[in-house]
Amino acid sequence: MENITILCKFFKVFYDVTCVFSDSNYLTIALYFRGVWKVHMVLLDVVK
């Protein structure tokens, strides 16, 4: 059950970041960096 919770947390963040990327006509470096950083932080949390 814990694995499902971790997977859902990752996919929620990944989905949110993907929505921000797809909604933006002009993807700035700030939006890109923030999104990639969020996914990176979730992955680091999962590894721990």
C-alpha distance matrix in Angstrom:
0.0 3.8 5.4 5.3 6.6 8.9 10.0 10.8 12.7 14.6 15.6 16.7 19.0 20.1 21.0 22.9 24.8 25.7 27.0 29.2 30.5 31.3 32.9 35.2 38.6 39.4 36.5 37.7 36.7 35.3 32.9 32.0 31.5 29.4 27.0 26.8 26.4 23.4 21.6 22.8 21.5 18.0 18.1 19.6 17.0 14.2 16.6 17.0
3.8 0.0 3.8 5.4 5.1 6.3 8.6 9.9 10.7 12.6 14.4 15.4 17.1 18.5 19.9 21.5 23.1 24.4 25.9 27.7 29.0 30.2 31.8 33.8 37.3 37.7 34.6 35.5 34.3 32.8 30.6 29.7 28.9 26.8 24.7 24.2 23.5 20.7 19.0 19.8 18.3 14.9 15.1 16.2 13.4 10.9 13.3 13.3
5.4 3.8 0.0 3.8 5.4 5.1 6.1 8.6 9.9 10.7 12.3 14.2 15.7 16.4 18.0 20.1 21.3 22.2 24.2 26.1 27.0 28.2 30.1 32.1 35.3 35.8 32.6 33.7 32.4 31.3 29.1 27.8 27.2 25.5 23.0 22.3 22.0 19.4 17.2 18.0 17.1 13.6 13.1 14.8 12.7 9.5 11.7 12.8
5.3 5.4 3.8 0.0 3.8 5.4 5.0 6.1 8.5 9.9 10.4 12.0 14.4 15.1 16.0 18.1 19.9 20.5 22.1 24.3 25.4 26.2 28.0 30.3 33.5 34.3 31.5 32.8 32.0 30.8 28.2 27.2 27.0 25.1 22.4 22.2 22.2 19.3 17.1 18.7 18.0 14.2 14.4 16.6 14.5 11.6 14.4 15.7
6.6 5.1 5.4 3.8 0.0 3.8 5.4 5.1 6.2 8.7 10.0 10.5 12.6 14.2 15.2 16.6 18.6 19.8 21.1 22.9 24.5 25.6 27.0 29.1 32.6 33.2 30.3 31.4 30.5 29.0 26.5 25.8 25.4 23.1 20.8 20.9 20.5 17.3 15.8 17.4 16.0 12.3 13.4 15.3 12.5 10.4 13.8 14.5
8.9 6.3 5.1 5.4 3.8 0.0 3.8 5.5 5.1 6.3 8.7 10.0 11.0 12.4 14.2 15.7 16.9 18.4 20.2 21.7 22.9 24.4 26.0 27.8 31.2 31.5 28.3 29.2 28.0 26.6 24.4 23.4 22.7 20.7 18.4 18.0 17.5 14.6 12.8 14.0 12.8 9.1 9.7 11.6 9.2 6.8 10.2 11.3
10.0 8.6 6.1 5.0 5.4 3.8 0.0 3.8 5.4 5.2 6.2 8.6 10.1 10.4 12.0 14.2 15.4 16.2 18.1 20.1 20.9 22.0 24.0 26.0 29.2 29.8 26.8 28.1 27.1 26.1 23.5 22.3 22.1 20.4 17.6 17.2 17.5 14.7 12.3 14.0 13.8 10.0 10.0 12.9 11.4 8.7 11.7 13.8
10.8 9.9 8.6 6.1 5.1 5.5 3.8 0.0 3.8 5.4 5.1 6.0 8.7 9.7 10.2 12.1 14.2 15.0 16.2 18.4 19.8 20.6 22.1 24.4 27.8 28.6 25.9 27.3 26.8 25.5 22.7 21.9 22.1 19.9 17.1 17.5 17.9 14.6 12.8 15.2 14.7 11.0 12.1 15.0 13.1 11.2 14.7 16.3
12.7 10.7 9.9 8.5 6.2 5.1 5.4 3.8 0.0 3.8 5.6 5.2 6.5 8.6 10.0 10.9 12.6 14.3 15.6 17.0 18.7 20.1 21.4 23.3 26.8 27.2 24.3 25.3 24.5 22.8 20.3 19.8 19.5 17.1 14.7 15.2 14.9 11.5 10.3 12.6 11.5 7.9 9.9 12.4 10.3 9.3 13.1 14.3
14.6 12.6 10.7 9.9 8.7 6.3 5.2 5.4 3.8 0.0 3.8 5.5 5.4 6.1 8.5 10.0 10.7 12.2 14.3 15.6 16.6 18.2 20.0 21.6 25.0 25.2 22.1 23.1 22.1 21.0 18.5 17.4 17.2 15.3 12.6 12.4 12.7 9.7 7.4 9.9 9.7 6.1 7.3 10.5 9.6 8.3 11.6 13.6
15.6 14.4 12.3 10.4 10.0 8.7 6.2 5.1 5.6 3.8 0.0 3.8 5.5 4.9 5.8 8.4 9.7 10.1 12.0 14.1 15.0 15.9 17.9 19.9 23.2 23.9 21.1 22.8 22.3 21.4 18.4 17.4 18.0 16.3 13.0 13.3 14.5 11.5 9.2 12.3 12.8 9.6 10.6 14.1 13.4 11.9 15.0 17.3
16.7 15.4 14.2 12.0 10.5 10.0 8.6 6.0 5.2 5.5 3.8 0.0 3.8 5.5 5.1 6.2 8.7 9.9 10.6 12.5 14.3 15.3 16.5 18.7 22.2 23.0 20.4 21.9 21.8 20.3 17.2 17.0 17.6 15.2 12.3 13.6 14.4 10.9 9.8 13.3 13.0 10.1 12.3 15.3 14.1 13.5 16.9 18.6
19.0 17.1 15.7 14.4 12.6 11.0 10.1 8.7 6.5 5.4 5.5 3.8 0.0 3.8 5.4 5.1 6.2 8.5 9.9 10.7 12.4 14.2 15.4 16.9 20.5 20.8 17.9 18.9 18.4 16.9 14.0 13.7 14.0 11.5 8.7 10.1 10.6 7.1 6.5 10.0 9.9 7.7 10.2 13.0 12.4 12.5 15.6 17.3
20.1 18.5 16.4 15.1 14.2 12.4 10.4 9.7 8.6 6.1 4.9 5.5 3.8 0.0 3.8 5.5 5.2 6.1 8.6 10.0 10.6 12.2 14.2 15.7 19.0 19.4 16.4 17.9 17.5 16.8 13.7 12.6 13.5 11.9 8.4 9.1 10.8 8.3 6.2 9.9 11.1 9.1 10.3 13.7 13.9 13.4 16.1 18.5
21.0 19.9 18.0 16.0 15.2 14.2 12.0 10.2 10.0 8.5 5.8 5.1 5.4 3.8 0.0 3.8 5.5 5.1 6.2 8.7 9.9 10.4 12.1 14.4 17.6 18.7 16.4 18.4 18.8 18.0 14.5 14.0 15.6 13.8 10.3 11.9 13.9 11.2 9.8 13.6 14.6 12.5 14.0 17.3 17.2 16.6 19.5 21.8
22.9 21.5 20.1 18.1 16.6 15.7 14.2 12.1 10.9 10.0 8.4 6.2 5.1 5.5 3.8 0.0 3.8 5.5 5.1 6.4 8.8 10.0 10.6 12.6 16.2 17.1 14.7 16.4 16.9 15.5 12.0 12.4 13.9 11.5 8.5 11.2 12.6 9.8 9.8 13.5 14.0 12.5 14.8 17.6 17.3 17.6 20.6 22.4
24.8 23.1 21.3 19.9 18.6 16.9 15.4 14.2 12.6 10.7 9.7 8.7 6.2 5.2 5.5 3.8 0.0 3.8 5.4 5.1 6.3 8.7 10.0 11.0 14.4 14.7 11.8 13.3 13.5 12.5 9.0 8.8 10.4 8.6 5.2 7.8 9.9 7.9 7.9 11.4 12.6 11.9 13.7 16.4 16.9 17.4 19.9 21.9
25.7 24.4 22.2 20.5 19.8 18.4 16.2 15.0 14.3 12.2 10.1 9.9 8.5 6.1 5.1 5.5 3.8 0.0 3.8 5.4 5.1 6.1 8.5 10.1 13.1 14.0 11.6 14.0 14.7 14.5 10.9 10.1 12.6 11.7 8.1 9.9 12.8 11.3 10.2 13.7 15.5 14.5 15.6 18.7 19.4 19.3 21.7 24.1
27.0 25.9 24.2 22.1 21.1 20.2 18.1 16.2 15.6 14.3 12.0 10.6 9.9 8.6 6.2 5.1 5.4 3.8 0.0 3.8 5.4 5.1 5.9 8.5 11.8 13.4 11.8 14.4 15.8 15.2 11.4 11.8 14.5 13.0 10.0 12.7 15.1 13.3 13.1 16.6 17.9 16.8 18.5 21.5 21.8 21.8 24.5 26.7
29.2 27.7 26.1 24.3 22.9 21.7 20.1 18.4 17.0 15.6 14.1 12.5 10.7 10.0 8.7 6.4 5.1 5.4 3.8 0.0 3.8 5.6 5.3 6.3 10.0 10.8 8.9 11.0 12.6 11.7 7.9 9.0 11.8 10.3 8.0 11.2 13.4 12.1 12.7 15.9 17.1 16.9 18.8 21.3 21.8 22.5 25.0 26.9
30.5 29.0 27.0 25.4 24.5 22.9 20.9 19.8 18.7 16.6 15.0 14.3 12.4 10.6 9.9 8.8 6.3 5.1 5.4 3.8 0.0 3.8 5.6 5.6 8.5 9.0 6.7 9.5 11.0 11.3 7.7 7.4 10.9 10.6 8.1 10.4 13.3 12.9 12.9 15.7 17.7 17.6 18.8 21.5 22.6 23.0 25.1 27.4
31.3 30.2 28.2 26.2 25.6 24.4 22.0 20.6 20.1 18.2 15.9 15.3 14.2 12.2 10.4 10.0 8.7 6.1 5.1 5.6 3.8 0.0 3.8 5.5 7.7 9.7 8.8 12.2 14.3 14.8 11.2 11.1 14.7 14.4 11.7 13.8 16.9 16.1 15.7 18.8 20.8 20.3 21.4 24.4 25.3 25.3 27.6 30.0
32.9 31.8 30.1 28.0 27.0 26.0 24.0 22.1 21.4 20.0 17.9 16.5 15.4 14.2 12.1 10.6 10.0 8.5 5.9 5.3 5.6 3.8 0.0 3.8 6.5 9.0 9.0 12.1 14.8 14.7 11.2 12.3 15.7 14.9 12.9 15.7 18.3 17.3 17.6 20.8 22.3 21.9 23.5 26.3 26.9 27.3 29.7 31.9
35.2 33.8 32.1 30.3 29.1 27.8 26.0 24.4 23.3 21.6 19.9 18.7 16.9 15.7 14.4 12.6 11.0 10.1 8.5 6.3 5.6 5.5 3.8 0.0 3.8 5.4 5.7 8.8 11.9 12.0 9.0 10.4 13.9 13.6 12.3 15.0 17.5 17.2 17.9 20.6 22.3 22.5 24.1 26.5 27.4 28.2 30.4 32.4
38.6 37.3 35.3 33.5 32.6 31.2 29.2 27.8 26.8 25.0 23.2 22.2 20.5 19.0 17.6 16.2 14.4 13.1 11.8 10.0 8.5 7.7 6.5 3.8 0.0 3.8 6.3 9.4 12.9 13.9 11.5 12.5 16.1 16.5 15.4 17.7 20.3 20.5 21.0 23.5 25.4 25.8 27.1 29.5 30.7 31.4 33.4 35.6
39.4 37.7 35.8 34.3 33.2 31.5 29.8 28.6 27.2 25.2 23.9 23.0 20.8 19.4 18.7 17.1 14.7 14.0 13.4 10.8 9.0 9.7 9.0 5.4 3.8 0.0 3.8 6.1 9.7 11.0 9.5 10.4 13.8 14.7 14.3 16.2 18.7 19.5 20.3 22.2 24.2 25.2 26.4 28.4 29.9 30.9 32.6 34.7
36.5 34.6 32.6 31.5 30.3 28.3 26.8 25.9 24.3 22.1 21.1 20.4 17.9 16.4 16.4 14.7 11.8 11.6 11.8 8.9 6.7 8.8 9.0 5.7 6.3 3.8 0.0 3.8 6.7 8.2 6.4 6.7 10.1 11.3 10.8 12.5 15.0 16.0 16.7 18.5 20.6 21.7 22.7 24.7 26.3 27.4 28.9 31.0
37.7 35.5 33.7 32.8 31.4 29.2 28.1 27.3 25.3 23.1 22.8 21.9 18.9 17.9 18.4 16.4 13.3 14.0 14.4 11.0 9.5 12.2 12.1 8.8 9.4 6.1 3.8 0.0 3.8 5.3 5.4 6.2 8.6 10.0 10.9 12.3 14.1 15.7 17.0 18.2 20.0 21.7 22.9 24.3 26.0 27.5 28.9 30.7
36.7 34.3 32.4 32.0 30.5 28.0 27.1 26.8 24.5 22.1 22.3 21.8 18.4 17.5 18.8 16.9 13.5 14.7 15.8 12.6 11.0 14.3 14.8 11.9 12.9 9.7 6.7 3.8 0.0 3.8 5.5 5.0 5.8 8.4 9.8 10.3 11.7 14.0 15.4 15.9 17.7 19.9 20.8 21.8 23.8 25.5 26.5 28.2
35.3 32.8 31.3 30.8 29.0 26.6 26.1 25.5 22.8 21.0 21.4 20.3 16.9 16.8 18.0 15.5 12.5 14.5 15.2 11.7 11.3 14.8 14.7 12.0 13.9 11.0 8.2 5.3 3.8 0.0 3.8 5.5 5.2 6.0 8.5 10.0 10.4 12.2 14.4 15.1 16.2 18.4 19.9 20.7 22.3 24.4 25.6 27.0
32.9 30.6 29.1 28.2 26.5 24.4 23.5 22.7 20.3 18.5 18.4 17.2 14.0 13.7 14.5 12.0 9.0 10.9 11.4 7.9 7.7 11.2 11.2 9.0 11.5 9.5 6.4 5.4 5.5 3.8 0.0 3.8 5.6 5.3 6.1 8.6 9.9 10.7 12.6 14.1 15.4 16.9 18.6 20.0 21.3 23.0 24.6 26.2
32.0 29.7 27.8 27.2 25.8 23.4 22.3 21.9 19.8 17.4 17.4 17.0 13.7 12.6 14.0 12.4 8.8 10.1 11.8 9.0 7.4 11.1 12.3 10.4 12.5 10.4 6.7 6.2 5.0 5.5 3.8 0.0 3.8 5.5 5.3 6.1 8.4 10.0 10.9 12.1 14.2 15.8 16.7 18.2 20.1 21.4 22.7 24.7
31.5 28.9 27.2 27.0 25.4 22.7 22.1 22.1 19.5 17.2 18.0 17.6 14.0 13.5 15.6 13.9 10.4 12.6 14.5 11.8 10.9 14.7 15.7 13.9 16.1 13.8 10.1 8.6 5.8 5.2 5.6 3.8 0.0 3.8 5.5 5.2 5.9 8.5 10.0 10.2 11.9 14.2 15.2 16.0 18.0 19.9 20.8 22.4
29.4 26.8 25.5 25.1 23.1 20.7 20.4 19.9 17.1 15.3 16.3 15.2 11.5 11.9 13.8 11.5 8.6 11.7 13.0 10.3 10.6 14.4 14.9 13.6 16.5 14.7 11.3 10.0 8.4 6.0 5.3 5.5 3.8 0.0 3.8 5.6 5.1 6.2 8.8 9.8 10.5 12.5 14.3 15.2 16.5 18.5 20.0 21.3
27.0 24.7 23.0 22.4 20.8 18.4 17.6 17.1 14.7 12.6 13.0 12.3 8.7 8.4 10.3 8.5 5.2 8.1 10.0 8.0 8.1 11.7 12.9 12.3 15.4 14.3 10.8 10.9 9.8 8.5 6.1 5.3 5.5 3.8 0.0 3.8 5.4 5.2 6.5 8.6 10.0 11.0 12.6 14.4 15.6 16.9 18.8 20.5
26.8 24.2 22.3 22.2 20.9 18.0 17.2 17.5 15.2 12.4 13.3 13.6 10.1 9.1 11.9 11.2 7.8 9.9 12.7 11.2 10.4 13.8 15.7 15.0 17.7 16.2 12.5 12.3 10.3 10.0 8.6 6.1 5.2 5.6 3.8 0.0 3.8 5.5 5.2 6.0 8.6 10.0 10.6 12.2 14.2 15.4 16.6 18.7
26.4 23.5 22.0 22.2 20.5 17.5 17.5 17.9 14.9 12.7 14.5 14.4 10.6 10.8 13.9 12.6 9.9 12.8 15.1 13.4 13.3 16.9 18.3 17.5 20.3 18.7 15.0 14.1 11.7 10.4 9.9 8.4 5.9 5.1 5.4 3.8 0.0 3.8 5.5 4.9 6.1 8.7 9.8 10.4 12.2 14.2 15.3 16.7
23.4 20.7 19.4 19.3 17.3 14.6 14.7 14.6 11.5 9.7 11.5 10.9 7.1 8.3 11.2 9.8 7.9 11.3 13.3 12.1 12.9 16.1 17.3 17.2 20.5 19.5 16.0 15.7 14.0 12.2 10.7 10.0 8.5 6.2 5.2 5.5 3.8 0.0 3.8 5.4 5.2 6.3 8.7 9.9 10.6 12.5 14.4 15.7
21.6 19.0 17.2 17.1 15.8 12.8 12.3 12.8 10.3 7.4 9.2 9.8 6.5 6.2 9.8 9.8 7.9 10.2 13.1 12.7 12.9 15.7 17.6 17.9 21.0 20.3 16.7 17.0 15.4 14.4 12.6 10.9 10.0 8.8 6.5 5.2 5.5 3.8 0.0 3.8 5.5 5.2 6.2 8.7 9.9 10.6 12.5 14.6
22.8 19.8 18.0 18.7 17.4 14.0 14.0 15.2 12.6 9.9 12.3 13.3 10.0 9.9 13.6 13.5 11.4 13.7 16.6 15.9 15.7 18.8 20.8 20.6 23.5 22.2 18.5 18.2 15.9 15.1 14.1 12.1 10.2 9.8 8.6 6.0 4.9 5.4 3.8 0.0 3.8 5.5 5.1 6.2 8.6 9.9 10.7 12.7
21.5 18.3 17.1 18.0 16.0 12.8 13.8 14.7 11.5 9.7 12.8 13.0 9.9 11.1 14.6 14.0 12.6 15.5 17.9 17.1 17.7 20.8 22.3 22.3 25.4 24.2 20.6 20.0 17.7 16.2 15.4 14.2 11.9 10.5 10.0 8.6 6.1 5.2 5.5 3.8 0.0 3.8 5.4 5.1 6.1 8.6 9.9 10.9
18.0 14.9 13.6 14.2 12.3 9.1 10.0 11.0 7.9 6.1 9.6 10.1 7.7 9.1 12.5 12.5 11.9 14.5 16.8 16.9 17.6 20.3 21.9 22.5 25.8 25.2 21.7 21.7 19.9 18.4 16.9 15.8 14.2 12.5 11.0 10.0 8.7 6.3 5.2 5.5 3.8 0.0 3.8 5.4 5.0 6.2 8.7 10.1
18.1 15.1 13.1 14.4 13.4 9.7 10.0 12.1 9.9 7.3 10.6 12.3 10.2 10.3 14.0 14.8 13.7 15.6 18.5 18.8 18.8 21.4 23.5 24.1 27.1 26.4 22.7 22.9 20.8 19.9 18.6 16.7 15.2 14.3 12.6 10.6 9.8 8.7 6.2 5.1 5.4 3.8 0.0 3.8 5.4 5.1 6.3 8.8
19.6 16.2 14.8 16.6 15.3 11.6 12.9 15.0 12.4 10.5 14.1 15.3 13.0 13.7 17.3 17.6 16.4 18.7 21.5 21.3 21.5 24.4 26.3 26.5 29.5 28.4 24.7 24.3 21.8 20.7 20.0 18.2 16.0 15.2 14.4 12.2 10.4 9.9 8.7 6.2 5.1 5.4 3.8 0.0 3.8 5.4 5.2 6.5
17.0 13.4 12.7 14.5 12.5 9.2 11.4 13.1 10.3 9.6 13.4 14.1 12.4 13.9 17.2 17.3 16.9 19.4 21.8 21.8 22.6 25.3 26.9 27.4 30.7 29.9 26.3 26.0 23.8 22.3 21.3 20.1 18.0 16.5 15.6 14.2 12.2 10.6 9.9 8.6 6.1 5.0 5.4 3.8 0.0 3.8 5.5 5.4
14.2 10.9 9.5 11.6 10.4 6.8 8.7 11.2 9.3 8.3 11.9 13.5 12.5 13.4 16.6 17.6 17.4 19.3 21.8 22.5 23.0 25.3 27.3 28.2 31.4 30.9 27.4 27.5 25.5 24.4 23.0 21.4 19.9 18.5 16.9 15.4 14.2 12.5 10.6 9.9 8.6 6.2 5.1 5.4 3.8 0.0 3.8 5.4
16.6 13.3 11.7 14.4 13.8 10.2 11.7 14.7 13.1 11.6 15.0 16.9 15.6 16.1 19.5 20.6 19.9 21.7 24.5 25.0 25.1 27.6 29.7 30.4 33.4 32.6 28.9 28.9 26.5 25.6 24.6 22.7 20.8 20.0 18.8 16.6 15.3 14.4 12.5 10.7 9.9 8.7 6.3 5.2 5.5 3.8 0.0 3.8
17.0 13.3 12.8 15.7 14.5 11.3 13.8 16.3 14.3 13.6 17.3 18.6 17.3 18.5 21.8 22.4 21.9 24.1 26.7 26.9 27.4 30.0 31.9 32.4 35.6 34.7 31.0 30.7 28.2 27.0 26.2 24.7 22.4 21.3 20.5 18.7 16.7 15.7 14.6 12.7 10.9 10.1 8.8 6.5 5.4 5.4 3.8 0.0
